[in-house]
Amino acid sequence: MYNTLFSRVSLAAMIAVVAGCSSTPPPPPTPAPDYSFKTAAQKFIAADSARSNGVVVDKGMFYPKETFAYSYRYCTNSDQQAQQDMAQFNQLAAKTCSVNKGSLVNLDTGTWCVQHANTDQETPLFAARISSIDLWADICSGGPFVTMRIIENRDIPQSAWVDGAALLGYQPYSVHRTLMSSKAIEQLDDATPPPAEEAWTEETAFIATHVGETVCMYKKSKDDAYGVTYKGTIESVKDNRVRVLATRKIKGDVRIAPISTPLPWHKKAIIEADAKSWFICQ
């Protein structure tokens, strides 16, 4: 009887061990979704060697850009990679917006994820914009430069975020607001978007009160692929008009250009423009 009982116990233990070894392990836990698009985009950048070999550009030194804006530029290996990265970036923006129960609206400053779209309760969550440019071939010979721009800050009070987003291009819902098609958004170039027409930012206030400071102005015509940056020092300010002694003319937008290429320019020239037209540069 003892042997029979021992055999039954041993058999049961063996069955339990075999069952434990042959059972399918539980699936790995599903990663938590990224509610922050900046976090999701930085993971996207890190996942590819070409993307991760870029640099942060257009760094703001003043509110609201330093608080909300993130711009990143890298050199792709081919035209195909540039197109694929742009499509994946836009898909990632749509996915992150959906996780936040938002909808995408296309404004002339880029694509914004908002909650309660096209209502008086509309609230921005983040902006996503990506563009490519096949210039600067001597620097980026494999494929175009790609520039990613993100506007987001989930760590400040809601009212401050909405105010900052408006300064950087978010347009609250109104019957007069113009929306763009997805195709039109794709045609936006990689130039730094200008501030809102009526915006008076911390940087503008600094420029209007600091004679002698070094400032720049970027100008681009429809027929000019690169645009130019004028650089000089503030000589005087009157009625928010800033008079600058411009001593350099530089190819492209110095905030995102991969190199600083001087262009022929006068030894000295005076440029006068509204304070909002200038930005601080080094």
Backbone bond lengths (Angstrom), bond angles and torsions (degrees), N, CA, C in turn:
res aa  C-N    CA-C-N  psi(-1)  N-CA   C-N-CA  omega(-1)  CA-C   N-CA-C  phi
1 M - - - 1.477 - - 1.519 110.78 -
2 Y 1.351 114.57 -39.94 1.465 118.75 179.02 1.513 110.64 -62.25
3 N 1.379 115.04 -43.58 1.464 118.63 -179.68 1.519 111.15 -64.07
4 T 1.334 115.96 -38.88 1.465 119.75 179.93 1.521 110.82 -64.34
5 L 1.346 116.71 -44.07 1.462 120.78 179.58 1.522 110.69 -64.26
6 F 1.354 116.02 -41.94 1.465 120.55 179.57 1.530 110.72 -62.43
7 S 1.346 114.80 -40.62 1.467 119.12 -179.89 1.515 110.81 -64.44
8 R 1.336 116.65 -40.22 1.464 119.90 -179.95 1.530 111.23 -65.43
9 V 1.351 114.81 -42.10 1.462 118.92 179.46 1.525 110.42 -64.84
10 S 1.348 116.22 -42.94 1.467 120.30 -179.87 1.514 110.90 -63.75
11 L 1.351 115.64 -41.48 1.461 119.70 179.86 1.524 110.82 -64.21
12 A 1.337 116.30 -41.92 1.469 119.72 179.18 1.518 110.95 -63.91
13 A 1.342 116.59 -40.52 1.465 120.16 179.24 1.513 111.00 -64.93
14 M 1.362 115.37 -40.67 1.465 119.38 -179.90 1.515 110.94 -64.59
15 I 1.337 116.68 -41.52 1.468 120.43 178.73 1.524 110.38 -62.32
16 A 1.345 115.27 -40.46 1.468 119.23 -179.66 1.517 110.93 -64.61
17 V 1.374 115.81 -40.84 1.462 119.54 179.83 1.512 110.68 -65.75
18 V 1.349 116.58 -46.35 1.459 120.56 179.92 1.522 110.73 -61.98
19 A 1.340 115.31 -42.42 1.463 119.11 179.59 1.518 110.58 -62.97
20 G 1.350 115.14 -39.27 1.457 118.34 179.52 1.507 112.18 -66.62
21 C 1.339 117.52 -36.80 1.461 120.78 -178.71 1.518 112.03 -74.00
22 S 1.331 116.01 -33.27 1.454 118.81 -174.19 1.523 113.04 -91.49
23 S 1.330 117.61 -8.79 1.460 119.03 -178.07 1.534 110.26 -71.21
24 T 1.325 117.03 148.08 1.464 122.55 -179.44 1.522 109.95 -72.84
25 P 1.343 117.73 127.77 1.475 118.66 -179.95 1.524 110.13 -65.57
26 P 1.315 117.21 151.49 1.470 119.43 -179.78 1.522 110.52 -64.54
27 P 1.326 117.78 146.79 1.470 120.26 179.96 1.524 110.40 -64.71
28 P 1.329 116.89 150.70 1.470 119.04 178.34 1.522 110.12 -63.65
29 P 1.313 116.88 149.69 1.469 119.12 -179.23 1.527 111.37 -62.54
30 T 1.303 115.99 142.24 1.463 120.92 178.51 1.527 109.66 -70.19
31 P 1.340 117.74 128.86 1.471 118.81 179.51 1.526 111.13 -58.72
32 A 1.304 115.08 141.69 1.464 119.09 177.46 1.524 109.27 -64.71
33 P 1.319 118.45 139.94 1.469 119.85 -179.52 1.523 111.03 -67.30
34 D 1.318 115.35 151.83 1.460 120.72 176.45 1.526 108.66 -85.47
35 Y 1.320 116.35 116.54 1.455 120.15 175.71 1.524 110.69 -83.49
36 S 1.327 116.45 -25.20 1.462 121.08 177.39 1.521 109.10 -89.55
37 F 1.333 116.76 123.66 1.456 118.55 179.42 1.525 111.32 -71.35
38 K 1.316 118.12 -32.79 1.461 119.98 177.48 1.525 110.42 -60.73
39 T 1.330 116.89 -41.97 1.466 120.83 177.38 1.520 110.55 -62.52
40 A 1.339 116.91 -45.70 1.464 120.97 179.88 1.524 110.92 -62.76
41 A 1.328 117.35 -41.06 1.463 121.10 -178.87 1.528 111.19 -67.79
42 Q 1.319 117.39 -37.61 1.463 119.65 179.27 1.524 111.34 -67.66
43 K 1.325 117.52 -33.30 1.469 120.57 173.50 1.529 110.13 -66.77
44 F 1.320 116.38 -39.45 1.465 121.83 177.76 1.527 110.15 -62.09
45 I 1.317 117.25 -42.28 1.466 121.58 178.18 1.529 110.34 -62.44
46 A 1.329 116.42 -45.46 1.468 121.08 -175.06 1.527 112.87 -69.63
47 A 1.331 117.94 -17.44 1.463 121.37 -174.47 1.526 113.75 -79.19
48 D 1.328 118.64 -4.20 1.465 121.03 -177.16 1.527 109.00 -139.13
49 S 1.333 116.48 137.92 1.469 120.33 -174.99 1.522 112.23 -65.88
50 A 1.339 117.56 -37.80 1.470 119.39 179.27 1.523 110.47 -68.34
51 R 1.329 116.11 -44.70 1.468 119.29 179.99 1.524 111.12 -63.73
52 S 1.316 116.91 -40.12 1.466 119.84 -175.52 1.524 112.69 -76.11
53 N 1.330 117.53 -4.98 1.462 121.01 -179.17 1.529 111.71 -96.14
54 G 1.322 116.88 25.60 1.456 121.07 -179.85 1.514 112.18 -102.54
55 V 1.323 115.83 -165.46 1.467 121.26 -178.26 1.530 109.80 -140.06
56 V 1.317 114.93 153.10 1.461 120.90 171.71 1.524 107.73 -75.98
57 V 1.331 117.08 131.83 1.465 121.28 -177.77 1.527 109.58 -125.68
58 D 1.337 114.53 173.25 1.465 121.23 176.52 1.527 111.15 51.62
59 K 1.330 115.38 47.65 1.463 119.74 -179.30 1.523 109.79 -72.91
60 G 1.284 116.66 124.06 1.454 120.32 178.61 1.514 111.56 -83.50
61 M 1.320 115.95 141.90 1.462 120.63 176.91 1.520 111.41 -104.41
62 F 1.332 116.27 -2.96 1.452 120.66 -175.64 1.522 110.06 -133.10
63 Y 1.334 114.64 157.93 1.456 121.24 171.56 1.540 108.33 -68.79
64 P 1.323 120.49 139.16 1.464 127.11 8.14 1.528 114.75 -95.22
65 K 1.352 117.73 -8.71 1.468 118.42 -173.08 1.518 112.07 -61.75
66 E 1.341 117.41 -44.29 1.458 118.96 -177.32 1.527 111.46 -65.85
67 T 1.319 117.45 -22.16 1.460 121.82 -176.93 1.523 112.51 -89.90
68 F 1.323 117.22 -31.36 1.464 120.06 -170.55 1.528 114.95 -119.51
69 A 1.332 118.48 -26.01 1.464 120.40 -167.56 1.524 112.51 -98.61
70 Y 1.332 115.13 141.17 1.465 122.70 175.48 1.524 107.44 -137.34
71 S 1.334 116.74 121.64 1.466 121.55 179.93 1.523 108.86 -126.05
72 Y 1.330 115.78 136.15 1.465 121.35 -175.23 1.522 108.90 -138.07
73 R 1.331 115.91 136.86 1.459 120.17 -177.20 1.524 110.60 -133.10
74 Y 1.336 115.79 139.03 1.462 120.23 179.13 1.524 109.87 -147.39
75 C 1.316 114.71 165.28 1.454 122.38 -178.81 1.524 108.90 -100.64
76 T 1.317 117.90 123.03 1.458 121.18 179.62 1.527 110.65 -83.13
77 N 1.335 115.38 165.57 1.463 120.72 -179.84 1.524 112.98 -86.52
78 S 1.339 116.75 -17.93 1.465 119.72 -176.54 1.521 109.34 -165.09
79 D 1.327 115.78 166.08 1.461 120.55 174.03 1.526 110.41 -60.58
80 Q 1.338 115.51 -37.51 1.463 119.74 -178.60 1.526 111.15 -63.94
81 Q 1.343 116.26 -41.42 1.459 118.25 179.16 1.525 110.87 -64.96
82 A 1.329 116.66 -39.94 1.461 119.75 179.48 1.523 110.65 -59.96
83 Q 1.334 117.06 -46.37 1.459 120.56 -179.83 1.524 111.43 -65.78
84 Q 1.332 116.49 -40.19 1.458 120.34 179.72 1.525 111.28 -66.59
85 D 1.327 116.54 -43.17 1.466 119.89 179.64 1.522 111.27 -63.40
86 M 1.325 116.38 -40.13 1.461 119.54 179.69 1.525 110.65 -64.11
87 A 1.335 116.66 -42.21 1.466 120.19 179.21 1.529 110.62 -64.59
88 Q 1.334 117.31 -42.69 1.462 120.80 -178.81 1.531 111.50 -68.35
89 F 1.324 116.66 -37.51 1.463 120.68 177.32 1.526 110.03 -61.73
90 N 1.323 116.54 -45.06 1.467 120.16 179.82 1.528 111.37 -66.60
91 Q 1.335 117.11 -36.92 1.464 120.31 175.88 1.526 110.86 -64.78
92 L 1.330 116.33 -38.62 1.460 120.90 178.50 1.527 110.74 -65.15
93 A 1.332 116.48 -39.21 1.464 120.28 177.47 1.527 110.32 -62.76
94 A 1.339 116.56 -43.57 1.467 120.56 179.85 1.529 110.79 -64.24
95 K 1.336 116.63 -41.08 1.465 120.83 -179.96 1.525 111.07 -65.00
96 T 1.337 116.42 -45.59 1.465 120.23 -179.50 1.519 110.84 -65.42
97 C 1.319 116.46 -37.28 1.461 120.29 177.92 1.528 110.14 -64.32
98 S 1.330 116.56 -40.99 1.460 120.84 179.43 1.524 111.10 -64.41
99 V 1.336 117.03 -39.79 1.467 121.27 177.46 1.524 110.30 -58.70
100 N 1.329 116.06 -35.36 1.464 121.34 179.28 1.529 112.77 -86.96
101 K 1.347 115.86 9.86 1.470 121.77 -179.86 1.530 111.26 57.15
102 G 1.331 114.42 41.27 1.456 120.26 179.49 1.515 111.75 -113.86
103 S 1.320 115.21 -178.95 1.462 123.00 176.91 1.517 108.47 -133.25
104 L 1.328 116.10 153.00 1.458 121.20 -179.88 1.522 110.33 -93.47
105 V 1.332 115.72 134.78 1.461 121.34 172.72 1.523 107.65 -126.51
106 N 1.314 116.55 137.69 1.461 121.84 -177.41 1.524 110.45 -98.10
107 L 1.326 115.55 112.41 1.458 121.84 176.06 1.523 108.42 -107.75
108 D 1.323 117.07 170.79 1.466 118.78 -176.43 1.525 112.69 -72.55
109 T 1.332 117.54 -5.28 1.462 120.94 175.21 1.518 111.76 -101.03
110 G 1.329 117.41 0.53 1.454 120.86 -179.95 1.514 111.32 133.59
111 T 1.323 115.42 -172.03 1.461 121.82 -179.17 1.524 109.35 -93.98
112 W 1.329 116.24 127.18 1.461 121.97 -179.97 1.520 109.95 -112.72
113 C 1.320 115.81 135.43 1.460 121.58 171.18 1.522 107.38 -91.02
114 V 1.325 116.27 125.40 1.463 120.43 -176.96 1.522 109.67 -133.69
115 Q 1.297 116.07 154.85 1.461 121.89 169.35 1.522 108.44 -98.85
116 H 1.330 116.09 148.09 1.471 122.55 -179.43 1.532 110.43 57.07
117 A 1.332 115.25 51.25 1.466 120.84 -174.72 1.518 112.29 -57.51
118 N 1.336 114.50 140.50 1.466 123.06 174.64 1.528 113.12 58.76
119 T 1.329 114.76 37.48 1.462 121.21 172.65 1.524 107.74 -134.44
120 D 1.311 116.29 169.65 1.462 119.99 178.07 1.528 111.76 -67.69
121 Q 1.339 116.97 -16.17 1.469 121.20 179.35 1.531 112.26 -93.67
122 E 1.336 117.17 7.96 1.463 119.85 -177.08 1.531 111.17 -58.31
123 T 1.342 115.81 135.45 1.462 122.03 -179.29 1.522 109.20 -134.42
124 P 1.336 119.04 127.98 1.467 120.43 179.47 1.527 111.56 -74.91
125 L 1.332 116.14 145.17 1.463 122.29 175.70 1.530 111.40 -110.93
126 F 1.329 116.71 -45.78 1.459 120.63 175.86 1.523 109.00 -164.64
127 A 1.327 115.32 164.19 1.465 121.65 173.98 1.518 108.51 -119.65
128 A 1.325 115.91 143.20 1.465 121.72 179.19 1.519 108.66 -134.04
129 R 1.313 115.55 131.74 1.460 120.09 179.87 1.523 108.64 -147.19
130 I 1.317 117.08 133.93 1.460 121.15 177.87 1.520 108.44 -137.33
131 S 1.318 116.31 141.66 1.460 120.68 -178.84 1.517 108.85 -149.16
132 S 1.320 115.74 159.45 1.461 120.33 176.50 1.517 108.88 -128.00
133 I 1.311 115.34 153.62 1.452 120.97 179.31 1.521 108.00 -143.48
134 D 1.339 116.58 128.05 1.461 119.93 -175.41 1.527 112.25 -96.08
135 L 1.325 116.03 24.46 1.454 120.35 173.67 1.533 108.99 -86.82
136 W 1.318 117.14 -174.64 1.464 122.44 -179.45 1.536 110.85 55.78
137 A 1.347 116.78 39.80 1.463 120.55 -177.26 1.525 112.22 -61.96
138 D 1.330 117.40 -25.58 1.458 119.46 178.75 1.522 111.85 -70.99
139 I 1.323 116.88 -17.95 1.462 121.24 178.98 1.523 110.62 -100.25
140 C 1.316 116.01 -38.74 1.466 121.75 -175.42 1.528 107.64 -122.63
141 S 1.327 117.01 83.86 1.464 121.23 -171.66 1.522 113.49 -82.36
142 G 1.338 117.96 -21.60 1.459 119.97 -176.59 1.512 113.40 -75.58
143 G 1.312 116.65 -45.11 1.456 121.80 -177.54 1.511 109.71 -161.98
144 P 1.324 117.82 -175.65 1.466 120.90 -176.95 1.531 112.58 -68.03
145 F 1.319 115.00 159.04 1.454 120.33 165.42 1.526 107.99 -73.39
146 V 1.316 116.37 142.90 1.460 121.71 174.06 1.524 107.80 -120.41
147 T 1.321 115.89 133.62 1.463 121.60 179.14 1.522 109.25 -119.18
148 M 1.321 116.15 125.13 1.466 122.32 175.36 1.520 108.46 -105.38
149 R 1.321 115.67 136.81 1.466 120.28 177.18 1.527 108.86 -129.55
150 I 1.318 115.27 131.05 1.463 121.26 -179.38 1.522 108.29 -130.68
151 I 1.312 116.09 136.97 1.462 121.80 173.08 1.523 106.73 -122.43
152 E 1.324 116.00 116.93 1.468 119.85 -175.99 1.523 109.23 -169.90
153 N 1.308 116.55 146.09 1.461 122.35 169.00 1.522 107.61 -160.04
154 R 1.329 115.55 111.11 1.463 121.27 -177.24 1.526 112.33 -96.79
155 D 1.338 116.52 5.01 1.460 120.03 -172.10 1.524 114.04 -109.94
156 I 1.319 117.81 12.13 1.457 119.92 -179.94 1.526 109.16 -125.21
157 P 1.335 118.09 164.18 1.463 120.21 178.90 1.525 112.15 -56.65
158 Q 1.317 115.32 147.61 1.463 121.32 -174.87 1.522 112.70 -57.10
159 S 1.321 117.38 -42.50 1.465 119.80 -176.90 1.526 111.15 -64.59
160 A 1.343 117.01 -38.65 1.465 120.57 178.72 1.525 110.54 -67.54
161 W 1.324 116.48 -37.41 1.466 120.49 178.34 1.530 110.81 -64.17
162 V 1.311 117.51 -46.36 1.467 120.74 -178.35 1.528 110.36 -63.25
163 D 1.332 116.85 -41.39 1.469 120.23 178.53 1.527 110.80 -63.20
164 G 1.335 116.98 -43.76 1.457 120.50 179.61 1.517 112.27 -66.21
165 A 1.331 116.69 -39.80 1.465 120.78 178.60 1.523 110.62 -61.67
166 A 1.332 116.23 -39.10 1.468 120.03 179.31 1.525 111.09 -64.20
167 L 1.328 117.06 -37.12 1.464 120.13 178.08 1.522 111.77 -67.10
168 L 1.336 116.83 -25.19 1.461 121.06 -176.91 1.524 113.08 -102.63
169 G 1.322 116.84 14.30 1.455 118.15 170.29 1.508 117.42 120.94
170 Y 1.348 118.55 -8.50 1.461 118.38 176.96 1.518 109.64 -71.96
171 Q 1.307 115.98 132.92 1.463 121.90 179.03 1.526 108.70 -112.22
172 P 1.329 117.90 113.59 1.465 119.83 179.32 1.524 111.53 -56.36
173 Y 1.302 115.42 154.72 1.465 119.72 -178.60 1.524 111.24 -62.02
174 S 1.312 115.13 136.40 1.459 122.67 169.50 1.520 106.96 -158.60
175 V 1.304 116.08 163.57 1.467 119.52 -179.91 1.523 110.81 -67.64
176 H 1.327 116.81 -15.61 1.463 120.72 -178.39 1.530 112.32 -94.75
177 R 1.331 117.15 -5.79 1.462 119.56 -178.01 1.527 110.32 -69.90
178 T 1.323 115.81 134.17 1.460 121.16 179.91 1.524 109.78 -99.36
179 L 1.327 116.17 125.80 1.455 121.60 176.45 1.523 109.35 -98.93
180 M 1.319 115.80 151.37 1.456 121.67 -179.34 1.525 109.63 -108.67
181 S 1.314 115.86 155.61 1.458 120.32 175.59 1.526 109.52 -77.56
182 S 1.328 116.22 161.46 1.467 120.08 177.69 1.523 110.68 -60.78
183 K 1.327 116.82 -35.72 1.462 120.28 179.51 1.525 110.93 -66.47
184 A 1.341 116.56 -39.46 1.467 120.01 178.87 1.525 110.68 -66.32
185 I 1.331 116.88 -37.13 1.463 120.73 177.58 1.525 110.25 -61.15
186 E 1.329 116.65 -39.09 1.464 120.61 -179.50 1.522 112.04 -64.68
187 Q 1.333 117.11 -22.48 1.464 120.73 -177.56 1.525 112.76 -86.74
188 L 1.334 117.89 -6.38 1.461 119.84 177.87 1.524 109.33 -63.05
189 D 1.337 116.49 135.80 1.461 117.98 179.42 1.520 109.96 -81.26
190 D 1.338 115.64 -177.70 1.463 119.10 -173.56 1.519 113.09 -93.53
191 A 1.324 117.31 11.60 1.462 119.83 179.39 1.523 110.74 -65.39
192 T 1.320 115.64 151.78 1.459 120.35 177.99 1.522 109.50 -65.26
193 P 1.343 118.24 123.51 1.465 119.66 -178.79 1.523 111.05 -61.11
194 P 1.324 118.01 139.22 1.465 119.81 177.44 1.524 110.14 -70.28
195 P 1.332 118.17 156.69 1.463 119.95 177.47 1.518 110.50 -68.44
196 A 1.314 115.20 164.82 1.461 119.47 177.23 1.523 109.96 -54.72
197 E 1.316 115.84 147.10 1.463 121.13 -172.57 1.524 112.25 -53.90
198 E 1.329 115.56 -39.22 1.457 118.49 -175.99 1.532 112.38 -96.81
199 A 1.340 116.35 5.72 1.461 119.41 -172.95 1.528 112.18 -68.14
200 W 1.316 115.61 132.75 1.461 122.42 172.20 1.519 105.26 -123.73
201 T 1.326 115.76 95.38 1.449 120.72 -170.81 1.526 111.47 -92.59
202 E 1.326 114.86 174.79 1.460 121.06 176.80 1.526 110.65 -60.48
203 E 1.327 116.51 -37.98 1.461 120.59 178.87 1.524 110.88 -66.36
204 T 1.334 116.84 -42.48 1.462 120.52 178.62 1.526 110.72 -61.60
205 A 1.324 116.28 -42.84 1.463 120.23 179.18 1.531 110.84 -62.73
206 F 1.323 116.92 -38.51 1.465 121.03 178.30 1.527 110.17 -63.95
207 I 1.327 116.56 -45.63 1.466 121.02 -179.21 1.529 110.86 -61.64
208 A 1.326 116.20 -40.45 1.464 120.59 -176.24 1.524 113.08 -71.10
209 T 1.333 117.18 -9.29 1.471 119.71 -176.69 1.532 112.97 -125.41
210 H 1.340 117.22 13.04 1.464 118.95 -176.57 1.531 111.26 -131.83
211 V 1.314 115.36 79.82 1.466 120.95 173.84 1.527 108.59 -62.60
212 G 1.337 116.14 137.94 1.455 121.13 -179.30 1.517 113.88 96.19
213 E 1.341 117.49 -10.61 1.464 121.11 -179.64 1.531 110.28 -73.69
214 T 1.336 116.49 148.17 1.464 121.70 176.05 1.525 109.41 -82.05
215 V 1.337 115.74 127.69 1.461 120.65 -178.42 1.525 109.88 -134.96
216 C 1.329 115.13 163.78 1.459 121.44 178.51 1.525 109.83 -134.85
217 M 1.326 114.56 158.31 1.461 122.02 174.86 1.526 107.87 -137.87
218 Y 1.332 116.18 131.69 1.460 120.59 179.49 1.522 109.45 -104.94
219 K 1.336 115.80 132.91 1.460 121.83 178.53 1.525 109.39 -131.77
220 K 1.322 115.58 139.42 1.465 120.17 179.39 1.522 109.26 -146.09
221 S 1.319 115.57 126.34 1.459 120.74 176.60 1.525 109.18 -95.98
222 K 1.313 116.64 168.26 1.461 120.78 -178.73 1.520 112.22 -63.50
223 D 1.319 116.68 -29.93 1.461 120.51 -176.78 1.526 113.20 -91.92
224 D 1.317 116.56 0.44 1.463 120.93 -176.72 1.526 108.82 -108.23
225 A 1.323 116.83 115.50 1.463 120.14 -175.84 1.521 112.47 -68.36
226 Y 1.327 117.31 -37.12 1.458 120.76 -174.16 1.530 113.32 -95.70
227 G 1.316 117.00 -38.39 1.449 120.31 -168.41 1.521 109.76 78.74
228 V 1.322 116.53 174.51 1.468 120.95 -179.82 1.521 109.87 -137.01
229 T 1.321 114.60 154.39 1.459 121.89 175.08 1.522 108.68 -115.48
230 Y 1.330 116.45 129.28 1.461 121.80 174.12 1.526 107.76 -99.83
231 K 1.331 115.50 135.28 1.461 120.45 -175.61 1.518 110.19 -129.61
232 G 1.324 116.38 137.35 1.455 119.90 179.12 1.516 111.29 -172.12
233 T 1.326 116.04 -165.33 1.462 121.49 -178.82 1.524 110.20 -118.21
234 I 1.317 114.93 147.29 1.463 121.02 -178.38 1.529 109.43 -73.01
235 E 1.330 115.33 125.12 1.466 120.15 176.95 1.520 111.79 -94.52
236 S 1.333 116.44 -39.11 1.460 119.35 -178.86 1.524 109.35 -162.73
237 V 1.334 114.72 162.16 1.462 121.51 177.39 1.518 107.84 -136.95
238 K 1.326 116.21 130.90 1.457 120.68 177.43 1.518 108.78 -146.14
239 D 1.337 115.51 126.39 1.467 121.47 -179.85 1.529 110.98 52.63
240 N 1.332 115.37 42.49 1.469 123.09 178.59 1.527 113.50 64.61
241 R 1.324 117.03 12.63 1.460 121.60 171.99 1.527 107.47 -96.97
242 V 1.311 116.37 125.76 1.464 121.68 -174.84 1.527 109.22 -104.81
243 R 1.319 115.26 123.84 1.464 122.51 179.14 1.529 107.99 -99.69
244 V 1.337 116.09 119.58 1.462 121.35 -173.16 1.525 110.31 -120.88
245 L 1.329 115.47 134.69 1.459 121.38 171.79 1.530 106.82 -85.88
246 A 1.329 115.85 99.13 1.466 121.22 -175.74 1.520 110.12 -85.77
247 T 1.312 116.22 123.46 1.467 120.94 -176.86 1.526 112.93 -115.75
248 R 1.338 117.68 -7.65 1.464 119.86 -179.43 1.525 110.73 -139.35
249 K 1.321 114.99 144.88 1.456 123.13 172.79 1.528 106.38 -124.34
250 I 1.330 117.12 124.34 1.462 121.56 -169.74 1.528 109.75 -123.92
251 K 1.296 116.35 141.42 1.464 122.40 179.98 1.527 111.10 -68.39
252 G 1.335 116.20 128.95 1.457 120.79 175.50 1.519 113.45 80.27
253 D 1.317 114.71 -173.63 1.463 122.87 177.73 1.525 107.55 -91.81
254 V 1.329 117.44 112.78 1.469 120.46 -174.00 1.526 112.35 -61.97
255 R 1.318 117.56 -17.48 1.464 119.82 -179.52 1.521 112.42 -72.39
256 I 1.339 117.00 -23.42 1.464 119.60 -178.42 1.527 113.19 -132.19
257 A 1.332 118.77 -7.43 1.468 121.07 -178.93 1.530 110.13 -63.44
258 P 1.348 117.97 138.91 1.472 120.27 -178.33 1.520 113.69 -69.50
259 I 1.334 117.48 -26.75 1.457 121.59 177.49 1.524 108.45 -140.70
260 S 1.325 115.68 160.31 1.460 120.93 177.54 1.523 108.68 -98.91
261 T 1.337 115.96 108.93 1.460 121.53 -177.07 1.524 109.57 -111.58
262 P 1.339 118.31 108.28 1.472 120.00 -179.43 1.526 111.36 -69.85
263 L 1.312 115.90 146.34 1.460 123.17 176.89 1.524 108.94 -116.17
264 P 1.337 117.27 158.42 1.471 119.40 178.11 1.529 111.04 -55.46
265 W 1.336 115.63 137.63 1.457 119.87 -175.71 1.514 109.44 -157.04
266 H 1.312 115.48 159.39 1.458 120.60 177.66 1.529 110.12 -63.80
267 K 1.301 115.69 155.33 1.454 118.84 176.35 1.523 110.15 -62.51
268 K 1.328 114.76 -40.15 1.461 120.72 175.99 1.521 108.44 -144.84
269 A 1.314 115.95 139.72 1.464 120.22 176.60 1.517 108.31 -152.96
270 I 1.308 115.83 143.11 1.460 121.21 179.76 1.529 109.29 -99.84
271 I 1.323 115.71 129.26 1.467 121.53 173.65 1.522 107.30 -122.74
272 E 1.312 116.10 127.41 1.463 120.79 178.34 1.521 108.49 -118.36
273 A 1.324 115.59 130.33 1.467 120.05 -178.80 1.519 109.06 -156.24
274 D 1.328 114.99 166.51 1.460 121.08 177.36 1.526 110.05 -57.55
275 A 1.320 116.11 146.61 1.467 120.55 -178.58 1.525 112.09 -56.93
276 K 1.336 117.37 -30.57 1.463 120.91 -178.55 1.525 112.45 -71.00
277 S 1.338 117.20 -13.32 1.463 120.68 -179.13 1.523 112.63 -80.67
278 W 1.339 117.40 -14.72 1.457 121.55 -174.54 1.526 111.16 -104.86
279 F 1.331 115.71 158.45 1.463 120.41 172.43 1.526 108.58 -140.26
280 I 1.319 115.93 155.03 1.456 121.39 179.88 1.526 109.34 -72.43
281 C 1.324 116.94 135.06 1.460 121.00 178.71 1.522 109.22 -142.47
282 Q 1.310 115.73 166.77 1.468 121.32 -178.03 1.525 110.18 -104.40
